[in-house]
Amino acid sequence: MTEYKENADIAVVGGGLSSLTVSILLAHAGFSIRAFMPPVLPDTRTTALLSGSVSLLKRMGIWPQLQDCAAPITAMRLIDDTGRLFRAPSLSFSSYEFGHFQFGFNVINRDLIRKLDAYATILPTLTISRQKIIRIIPEDKKICVFPSEGSPVQAKLVVGADGSNSLCRESAGITFSKKMYDQTALTFNISHTLSHKNVSTEFHTRTGPFTLVPLPCNMESSVVWVVKSSESSEFLALPDHLLIRKIQERSHGLIGHITSVNSRGSFPSFQLTALRMASNRVALVGDSGHVLPPIGAQGLNLGLRDTAMLAEILEKIKQEEGDIGAPSTLSAYNRHRQSDVATRACMTDLLNRSILSDSFPSQIIRGAGSIAAKRSALIRNFLVKLSLNSTSQTPRLMREEN
C-alpha cells in the first residue's frame, strides 16, 4: 500500500453546482476537503430551485446573496399543445393554494456558481484545485486520486460530481443504464412585452416540452425548448428575427411580443441512472449518478438532494467516529437515495414518452389524469408534494424551517 504525503478526509471531483454545494456542506460539517474543480464554460442556462433546494441554500448561508438575482415562481401551468385529437386539459397550480409564498425561485446558473465559488474559497477546511483528475484507485482503507499536475492525494472517501461521463463512477466499478431520446433541449433567455407574473408555463408539444420560466425582471424569461435532434442545429442557426418569430408562435402570446433573444445553448436529452449511488469508497452526486430529461425542474434539485443526504449521513458517522468510506456508510447513502432517484427517473421518462406518443390510448390516459388532477384537491396536493419532494424522506437540511 502506497502512502502519499497529501491527505484529506474527502476528495470532491467535478466542476459544477453539485460539487460546489457538497464541498461547502462537508466543510461546514468539519471535514477536510480537497476539491478538484477544473474550469468549465460559463453556464447561461437557468435552474428552477424548488423550495427544498432554497431551504438548503438558506442553511448554507448563501441565499441572502442570491435572492436579488432570483425570480420567485408563484404558479405553475401545464398546457397540452400537441394538437392531437384528444388533448389533456390545461392545469394551473398556485403556491398560495398549497400554503406557500412560492414553489421556488429561478436563478441563472452562472450567478449561482459564482456566488457558491466565492463562498467556497473562504472556508478554512476546503482547498480547491483547478485541475482535472486523471486516475482514481480505491483501496481497502483509503482511496487515492491523481491530478493532472502535482502530487496524488489520499482520502477516506471520494465524492464524484464529475458529470454523466464520470471517471469516479467508472473507477468505483458502478454500472449504469442509459436511454437516449431523439430530442435536444434548446435554451435561450428572452425579453417580452407582457409581465410573466412569476408564472412558469410548460407547453407539451409533439417533440417535448416548451417551457417559459420567470427571470428577475418581469419582462424577461428563460426558455427550454425540446425539439427533434435533427432540427436543433437549424433552430440554433436562425437569425434573431426568425428565431423570435418561432418562439412567438410557440408561446401563443402569453407573454406578449418577444423583443429579443440571447444566451443560446443546447444539450442532448437522455436519461442515465447509476445502478448504485455508492461503492468502493466513492459516493456519486448529481449527473454522475443520474441524468433526467428536462421536465418539471427535477434535474439539479435531485442532485442537491444527493448532496444534502450525503452530508447528513457523513456528519452522523463523524460524530460516531466511524469510517466515512466504509461499505456500511455507502450502503446507507445508497439506500436513502436509490428509491428517490428511481421514482424521479420513472416519472420523467413516463411523462416524456406520453407526450411524444401518438397512441390514442396513451392520449386518453394522460387526459384522464389531467382531468382527475383538475377536479380533485387530494390528487393536486399529491402531485405538488411529489414534484417538490415534500415528503418524510426529504433530507433534514432541505426541510423548511418553522
WOJOSUL-V995111 format. One record per residue. N is the residue number from 1. RES is the residue in one small letter. BURIAL is # if it has 16 or more other ideal C-beta (glycine too) atoms within 10 Angstrom, else .. D_CENTER is the distance of its C-alpha to the mean C-alpha in Angstrom with 2 decimals. Layout:
# WOJOSUL-V995111
n=<N N>
res=<RES RES>
burial=<BURIAL BURIAL>
d_center=<D_CENTER D_CENTER>
This chain:
# WOJOSUL-V995111
n=<1 2 3 4 5 6 7 8 9 10 11 12 13 14 15 16 17 18 19 20 21 22 23 24 25 26 27 28 29 30 31 32 33 34 35 36 37 38 39 40 41 42 43 44 45 46 47 48 49 50 51 52 53 54 55 56 57 58 59 60 61 62 63 64 65 66 67 68 69 70 71 72 73 74 75 76 77 78 79 80 81 82 83 84 85 86 87 88 89 90 91 92 93 94 95 96 97 98 99 100 101 102 103 104 105 106 107 108 109 110 111 112 113 114 115 116 117 118 119 120 121 122 123 124 125 126 127 128 129 130 131 132 133 134 135 136 137 138 139 140 141 142 143 144 145 146 147 148 149 150 151 152 153 154 155 156 157 158 159 160 161 162 163 164 165 166 167 168 169 170 171 172 173 174 175 176 177 178 179 180 181 182 183 184 185 186 187 188 189 190 191 192 193 194 195 196 197 198 199 200 201 202 203 204 205 206 207 208 209 210 211 212 213 214 215 216 217 218 219 220 221 222 223 224 225 226 227 228 229 230 231 232 233 234 235 236 237 238 239 240 241 242 243 244 245 246 247 248 249 250 251 252 253 254 255 256 257 258 259 260 261 262 263 264 265 266 267 268 269 270 271 272 273 274 275 276 277 278 279 280 281 282 283 284 285 286 287 288 289 290 291 292 293 294 295 296 297 298 299 300 301 302 303 304 305 306 307 308 309 310 311 312 313 314 315 316 317 318 319 320 321 322 323 324 325 326 327 328 329 330 331 332 333 334 335 336 337 338 339 340 341 342 343 344 345 346 347 348 349 350 351 352 353 354 355 356 357 358 359 360 361 362 363 364 365 366 367 368 369 370 371 372 373 374 375 376 377 378 379 380 381 382 383 384 385 386 387 388 389 390 391 392 393 394 395 396 397 398 399 400 401 402>
res=<m t e y k e n a d i a v v g g g l s s l t v s i l l a h a g f s i r a f m p p v l p d t r t t a l l s g s v s l l k r m g i w p q l q d c a a p i t a m r l i d d t g r l f r a p s l s f s s y e f g h f q f g f n v i n r d l i r k l d a y a t i l p t l t i s r q k i i r i i p e d k k i c v f p s e g s p v q a k l v v g a d g s n s l c r e s a g i t f s k k m y d q t a l t f n i s h t l s h k n v s t e f h t r t g p f t l v p l p c n m e s s v v w v v k s s e s s e f l a l p d h l l i r k i q e r s h g l i g h i t s v n s r g s f p s f q l t a l r m a s n r v a l v g d s g h v l p p i g a q g l n l g l r d t a m l a e i l e k i k q e e g d i g a p s t l s a y n r h r q s d v a t r a c m t d l l n r s i l s d s f p s q i i r g a g s i a a k r s a l i r n f l v k l s l n s t s q t p r l m r e e n>
burial=<. . . . . . . # # # # # # # # # # # # # # # # # # # # # # . # # # # # # # . . . . . # # # # # # # # # # # # # # # # # # . # # . # # . . # # # # # # # # # # # # # # . # . . # # . . # . # . # . . . . # . # # # # # # # # # # # # . # # # . # # . . . . . # # # # . . # # . . # . # . . . # # # # . # . . . . # # # # # # # # # # # # # . # # # # # # # . # . # . . . . # . # # # # # # # # # # . . . # . # # # # # # # # . # # # # # # # # # # . . . # # # # # # # # . # . . # . . # . . . . . . . # # . # # # . . # . . # # . . # . . # . # # . # . . # . # # # # . # # # # # # # # # # # # # # # # # # # # # # # # # # # # # # # # # # # # # # # # . # . . . . . . # # . . . # # . # # # . # # # . # # . . # # . # # # . # # . # # # # . . . . # # . . # # . # # . . # . . . . . . # . . # # . . # # # # . . . # # . # # # . . .>
d_center=<38.05 37.38 36.93 35.04 35.86 32.33 30.55 27.51 26.20 22.72 21.59 17.97 17.29 14.72 14.28 10.78 8.81 8.45 12.13 13.34 12.04 13.52 16.58 17.32 17.01 19.28 21.64 22.03 23.00 25.79 24.78 25.84 22.90 23.25 20.07 20.34 18.16 19.70 19.55 16.93 17.49 16.68 13.39 14.64 11.63 10.29 7.34 8.59 8.40 10.00 13.16 12.30 9.87 12.80 15.24 13.75 14.07 17.50 18.62 17.72 19.96 17.60 17.23 20.82 20.26 17.25 18.69 21.00 18.39 16.14 17.08 17.38 16.49 19.55 19.68 17.89 20.01 19.94 22.74 24.14 25.21 26.09 29.81 30.71 33.77 31.98 29.04 26.96 27.77 25.41 23.50 22.85 21.35 22.34 20.82 24.46 25.32 23.18 24.36 21.52 21.99 18.55 15.49 13.32 13.26 12.13 12.12 12.81 10.74 14.15 15.38 12.69 13.21 16.94 17.25 15.50 17.58 20.72 20.36 19.76 22.94 25.18 24.43 27.57 26.24 23.43 24.61 22.46 23.80 22.73 23.65 22.41 23.06 25.38 26.30 25.40 28.14 27.64 30.90 32.21 32.00 29.65 27.34 28.14 26.03 27.77 26.63 28.00 30.41 31.93 32.51 30.55 28.91 29.17 26.92 26.69 23.04 20.52 16.79 15.18 12.06 13.63 11.53 12.55 16.19 16.20 19.67 18.92 18.22 21.36 23.43 22.79 23.95 20.89 20.96 18.31 18.47 17.26 17.78 18.16 18.37 20.85 18.28 16.90 14.54 16.45 15.14 17.65 18.55 21.73 24.58 26.54 29.67 28.58 26.33 22.96 23.94 20.37 19.75 16.71 18.31 17.09 20.03 20.20 22.30 24.01 21.57 18.30 16.57 17.66 15.62 16.98 15.07 17.28 17.64 19.84 22.99 23.83 25.07 21.87 18.71 15.81 16.02 13.96 16.83 16.73 20.17 22.18 21.62 25.34 25.13 22.24 24.58 27.11 24.85 23.60 27.28 28.58 30.25 28.76 31.29 30.67 26.88 27.35 29.68 27.21 24.48 27.33 28.35 24.96 24.29 27.78 28.78 26.51 25.91 29.29 29.99 27.46 29.09 26.90 23.90 22.30 19.40 19.42 16.86 15.76 13.78 14.84 13.52 13.67 12.74 13.07 13.73 15.52 18.64 18.43 15.86 18.77 22.25 24.95 23.77 20.25 17.12 13.82 10.40 7.02 8.01 11.56 11.44 9.49 8.34 8.50 10.35 9.21 10.65 10.29 6.96 5.70 2.95 0.97 4.30 5.45 5.35 7.04 9.25 10.24 11.37 13.19 14.93 15.95 17.41 19.18 20.75 21.80 23.32 25.40 26.56 27.57 29.63 31.30 31.98 30.47 28.96 25.21 25.08 27.43 26.82 27.03 24.23 21.91 23.04 22.15 18.54 18.37 20.08 17.79 14.52 15.90 16.74 13.43 11.69 14.79 14.86 11.43 12.38 15.80 14.97 12.89 15.46 18.35 17.33 16.78 20.09 21.90 21.18 22.50 25.43 28.90 30.27 32.19 31.52 27.75 28.28 30.45 28.01 25.10 27.63 29.09 25.77 25.20 28.80 28.43 25.36 27.37 30.39 29.24 27.94 27.19 24.92 23.20 22.61 21.29 18.80 17.50 17.31 15.50 12.89 12.54 13.02 16.20 18.21 20.52 18.09 15.62 15.81 18.62 16.79 14.50 17.55 19.13 22.21 25.45>
